[in-house]
Amino acid sequence: MIEGEGAVNIIQQKTAIAPVVEVRDQNNLPVAGAVVRFTIAGGKQATFAGGTQTITVTTNAAGRAAAAAINPLSNGAVQIQVQAAFQGQTAAATIAQTNVMTAAQASQAATTAASGGGGGLGGGTIAGIAGGVAAAGAATVLAKKSDEDEEASRPLDPAVQAALGTYILQTVNGSGLPAVTVSSPPATCAVVTDNSTLTLTATGTDQFYEVTENSRTDCRLGPGETFRSSSSGTWMLSGSTITFTARSENYLLDTATISGSTLSMTVRPPHIDAGREAPRVNTIWRK
């Protein structure tokens, strides 16, 4: 699983982490063109976009398939069954998520998981296919790839592997969420962050991140509004330090310090006043 395992979805904010899986061959190389079916098991805890319980996606050139956005509907555990098929061969896996009503409950769930209360597969597990029979753990599919893909098949550094996963924002300037990230005055409106996630992924020598934030404005004059911000880029790990290189100026992450499942860093969230530099805030994130 690349993304989605162990995710905590917030019903009130209508936010959820859509599953992303990767199919690889017996040489640990990505398989393009595999058919992947995502099915939400059980009752009506959640649906995919359009209200469906099942969607089918074909893996891209990187061997990855992403489910459409998930809409969490009711509290409790959510199981998403995944089946991959390629040239008559199949394999299956299950993604476990949890729905909660509020951001505060999401923070509590993240704390419980970080202390060992969570379960399910680890964030680095790969769903695959082997000899036509589903195999346990990281399975593979019999397929040939060109030598140019060998770079992507190299095993990850153990420290990088340990850092992978989705981190949930815990505090801003020492305060729990929701928290003010842009104060007012001098701005016309203050910005309040309700929840935010940071996902670290890696394939071979490529390491990517994506950060999303759900916020709202609290205005002295006029009504406020809610909005969702996101940014992505690459990251590098050196010792206990993570350096981020952003692809945009929308949401900037400064150098982070990692300790176990906790990240500490200053960030510059989106600023509502055009032409003004976003202020830095101190943040703590946990997975």
C-alpha positions as CSV (number, residue, x, y, z in Angstrom):
1,M,0.0,0.0,0.0
2,I,1.3,3.4,-0.9
3,E,-1.4,5.5,0.8
4,G,-4.6,5.0,2.7
5,E,-3.7,2.2,5.2
6,G,-4.5,3.2,8.8
7,A,-6.0,6.6,7.7
8,V,-8.4,8.4,10.0
9,N,-11.2,10.0,8.0
10,I,-13.2,13.0,9.4
11,I,-16.9,12.8,8.7
12,Q,-17.7,16.4,9.8
13,Q,-15.0,17.8,7.4
14,K,-15.8,15.3,4.7
15,T,-12.1,14.5,4.4
16,A,-10.6,11.0,3.8
17,I,-7.4,9.5,2.4
18,A,-8.0,7.8,-0.9
19,P,-6.2,4.4,-1.2
20,V,-3.2,4.1,-3.6
21,V,-1.7,0.7,-4.3
22,E,1.3,-0.4,-6.3
23,V,1.6,-3.6,-8.3
24,R,5.1,-5.0,-8.9
25,D,6.6,-8.0,-10.7
26,Q,8.9,-10.8,-9.5
27,N,11.9,-8.5,-10.0
28,N,10.2,-5.9,-7.8
29,L,9.5,-3.7,-10.8
30,P,6.2,-1.8,-11.3
31,V,3.6,-3.4,-13.6
32,A,1.6,-1.1,-15.9
33,G,-1.8,-2.1,-17.2
34,A,-2.9,-4.3,-14.2
35,V,-6.6,-4.0,-13.4
36,V,-7.2,-3.1,-9.7
37,R,-10.7,-3.3,-8.1
38,F,-11.4,-1.4,-4.9
39,T,-14.4,-2.5,-2.9
40,I,-15.7,-1.0,0.4
41,A,-16.7,-4.0,2.5
42,G,-19.7,-4.2,4.9
43,G,-22.4,-1.6,5.2
44,K,-22.5,2.0,4.4
45,Q,-19.5,3.4,6.4
46,A,-18.2,5.1,3.3
47,T,-18.6,5.4,-0.5
48,F,-16.4,6.3,-3.4
49,A,-17.1,9.3,-5.6
50,G,-20.6,9.0,-7.1
51,G,-21.9,7.0,-4.2
52,T,-20.5,3.6,-5.4
53,Q,-19.1,0.9,-3.3
54,T,-16.8,-0.5,-6.0
55,I,-14.5,1.1,-8.5
56,T,-12.0,-0.4,-11.0
57,V,-8.7,1.3,-12.0
58,T,-5.9,0.4,-14.3
59,T,-2.3,0.9,-13.0
60,N,-0.3,3.6,-14.6
61,A,3.3,3.5,-15.9
62,A,4.6,3.5,-12.3
63,G,2.4,0.5,-11.5
64,R,0.1,2.5,-9.3
65,A,-3.7,2.7,-9.0
66,A,-5.6,5.3,-7.0
67,A,-9.2,5.0,-5.9
68,A,-11.5,7.9,-6.3
69,A,-12.1,10.2,-3.4
70,I,-13.7,8.5,-0.4
71,N,-16.8,10.0,1.3
72,P,-16.9,8.9,5.0
73,L,-20.5,8.4,6.2
74,S,-20.6,6.9,9.7
75,N,-18.3,6.3,12.7
76,G,-16.3,3.1,12.9
77,A,-13.9,0.8,11.0
78,V,-13.8,0.8,7.2
79,Q,-12.3,-2.0,5.2
80,I,-11.4,-1.6,1.6
81,Q,-10.8,-4.8,-0.3
82,V,-8.3,-4.6,-3.1
83,Q,-7.9,-7.2,-5.9
84,A,-5.3,-6.8,-8.7
85,A,-5.3,-8.8,-11.9
86,F,-2.8,-9.1,-14.7
87,Q,-2.6,-11.7,-17.5
88,G,-4.8,-14.1,-15.7
89,Q,-3.0,-13.8,-12.3
90,T,-4.6,-12.2,-9.2
91,A,-3.7,-11.1,-5.7
92,A,-5.7,-9.5,-2.9
93,A,-5.1,-7.2,0.0
94,T,-7.2,-5.3,2.6
95,I,-6.9,-1.6,3.5
96,A,-8.1,-0.7,7.0
97,Q,-9.3,2.9,7.8
98,T,-11.3,4.5,10.6
99,N,-14.1,7.1,10.4
100,V,-14.5,9.6,13.2
101,M,-16.9,12.5,13.5
102,T,-14.5,15.4,14.4
103,A,-10.9,16.6,14.0
104,A,-10.4,16.3,17.8
105,Q,-11.4,12.6,17.6
106,A,-9.0,12.2,14.6
107,S,-6.1,13.5,16.7
108,Q,-7.0,11.1,19.5
109,A,-7.1,8.2,17.1
110,A,-3.7,9.2,15.7
111,T,-2.2,9.3,19.2
112,T,-3.6,5.9,20.0
113,A,-2.2,4.4,16.8
114,A,1.2,6.0,17.4
115,S,1.3,4.4,20.9
116,G,0.8,0.9,19.4
117,G,-3.0,0.7,19.5
118,G,-3.4,0.7,15.7
119,G,-3.4,-2.4,13.5
120,G,-3.4,-3.4,9.9
121,L,-0.7,-3.5,7.3
122,G,2.3,-1.2,7.4
123,G,2.5,1.8,5.0
124,G,5.2,0.1,2.9
125,T,3.4,-3.1,2.1
126,I,3.0,-3.7,-1.6
127,A,0.0,-5.5,-3.1
128,G,1.1,-7.8,-6.0
129,I,0.6,-11.0,-7.9
130,A,2.7,-14.3,-8.0
131,G,2.3,-17.2,-10.4
132,G,-1.5,-16.7,-10.5
133,V,-1.9,-17.3,-6.8
134,A,-2.3,-14.5,-4.2
135,A,0.7,-14.6,-1.8
136,A,1.0,-13.2,1.7
137,G,2.9,-10.0,2.3
138,A,4.6,-8.5,-0.7
139,A,3.5,-10.7,-3.6
140,T,4.6,-10.3,-7.2
141,V,3.4,-10.9,-10.8
142,L,5.3,-12.7,-13.5
143,A,6.1,-10.0,-16.0
144,K,9.2,-8.6,-17.7
145,K,10.4,-5.0,-17.5
146,S,13.2,-3.2,-19.3
147,D,16.5,-2.4,-17.7
148,E,15.6,1.3,-17.4
149,D,13.3,0.4,-14.5
150,E,16.0,-1.2,-12.4
151,E,16.6,2.1,-10.6
152,A,13.0,2.1,-9.2
153,S,13.4,-1.5,-7.9
154,R,16.3,-0.8,-5.6
155,P,15.4,-1.5,-1.9
156,L,14.7,1.5,0.3
157,D,17.0,2.7,3.0
158,P,15.6,1.3,6.3
159,A,15.5,4.8,7.8
160,V,13.6,6.1,4.8
161,Q,11.2,3.1,5.0
162,A,10.6,3.8,8.6
163,A,9.7,7.5,7.8
164,L,7.1,6.6,5.2
165,G,3.4,7.1,6.0
166,T,0.8,9.7,6.7
167,Y,1.4,12.2,9.5
168,I,-1.5,14.1,11.1
169,L,-1.0,17.6,12.4
170,Q,-1.3,17.6,16.2
171,T,-0.4,21.1,17.4
172,V,0.2,24.7,16.0
173,N,2.4,26.9,18.2
174,G,1.7,24.6,21.1
175,S,-2.1,24.6,20.7
176,G,-4.2,21.6,19.7
177,L,-6.5,21.8,16.7
178,P,-8.4,23.8,15.6
179,A,-5.7,26.4,15.9
180,V,-5.0,29.9,14.5
181,T,-2.3,29.9,11.9
182,V,-2.7,33.6,10.7
183,S,-3.8,36.0,13.3
184,S,-6.0,39.1,13.0
185,P,-5.2,42.0,13.1
186,P,-3.4,43.2,11.0
187,A,-5.1,40.8,8.6
188,T,-8.8,41.3,8.0
189,C,-9.5,37.7,8.7
190,A,-7.7,35.2,10.9
191,V,-7.1,31.7,9.4
192,V,-8.0,28.7,11.6
193,T,-6.6,25.2,10.7
194,D,-9.1,22.4,11.4
195,N,-6.9,19.5,10.3
196,S,-3.9,18.7,8.1
197,T,-2.1,15.6,6.8
198,L,1.4,15.1,5.5
199,T,2.1,11.9,3.4
200,L,5.7,10.7,2.7
201,T,6.1,8.1,-0.1
202,A,9.1,6.6,-1.9
203,T,9.8,4.4,-4.9
204,G,13.4,3.4,-5.5
205,T,15.4,6.7,-5.4
206,D,12.3,8.9,-5.8
207,Q,10.8,10.3,-2.6
208,F,7.7,12.4,-2.7
209,Y,5.5,14.2,-0.2
210,E,2.0,15.8,-0.2
211,V,0.5,18.0,2.4
212,T,-3.2,19.0,2.6
213,E,-4.9,21.4,5.0
214,N,-8.6,22.1,5.7
215,S,-9.0,25.6,7.1
216,R,-11.5,28.4,7.5
217,T,-11.4,32.2,7.9
218,D,-12.6,34.0,11.0
219,C,-13.3,37.5,9.9
220,R,-13.8,40.7,11.9
221,L,-15.8,42.1,9.0
222,G,-18.0,40.0,6.8
223,P,-18.6,36.2,6.7
224,G,-15.8,33.6,6.8
225,E,-15.3,30.7,4.4
226,T,-13.8,27.2,4.4
227,F,-11.1,26.1,2.0
228,R,-8.7,23.2,1.3
229,S,-5.0,23.8,0.5
230,S,-2.5,21.3,-0.8
231,S,1.1,21.2,-1.9
232,S,3.6,18.5,-3.0
233,G,7.2,18.0,-3.8
234,T,10.2,15.9,-2.9
235,W,12.0,15.1,0.4
236,M,15.4,13.9,1.6
237,L,16.3,12.3,4.9
238,S,19.8,12.8,6.5
239,G,20.1,11.5,10.0
240,S,17.1,12.8,11.9
241,T,16.5,15.7,9.5
242,I,14.1,15.9,6.6
243,T,14.5,18.5,3.9
244,F,11.5,19.4,1.7
245,T,11.6,20.8,-1.9
246,A,8.2,22.2,-2.8
247,R,6.8,22.3,-6.3
248,S,4.7,25.4,-5.5
249,E,4.5,28.3,-3.1
250,N,1.1,27.3,-1.7
251,Y,2.1,25.5,1.5
252,L,5.8,25.5,2.4
253,L,7.5,23.1,4.9
254,D,10.7,24.0,6.5
255,T,13.3,21.5,7.6
256,A,11.8,18.8,9.9
257,T,13.2,16.8,12.7
258,I,11.9,13.2,12.9
259,S,11.8,11.2,16.2
260,G,10.1,7.8,15.9
261,S,6.6,8.6,14.5
262,T,6.8,12.3,15.3
263,L,7.8,15.3,13.1
264,S,8.6,18.7,14.4
265,M,9.0,21.7,12.1
266,T,7.9,25.2,11.2
267,V,5.6,25.6,8.2
268,R,4.3,28.5,6.2
269,P,0.6,27.8,5.5
270,P,-1.3,29.6,2.7
271,H,-1.8,33.4,3.4
272,I,-5.1,35.0,2.7
273,D,-3.6,38.5,2.1
274,A,-2.1,38.7,-1.4
275,G,1.4,40.1,-1.5
276,R,2.2,39.2,2.1
277,E,4.6,36.5,3.1
278,A,2.9,33.6,5.0
279,P,4.0,33.6,8.7
280,R,5.9,30.6,10.1
281,V,4.2,28.5,12.8
282,N,5.7,25.7,14.9
283,T,4.0,22.4,14.3
284,I,4.0,18.8,15.6
285,W,2.8,15.9,13.4
286,R,2.4,12.2,14.3
287,K,1.5,9.1,12.3
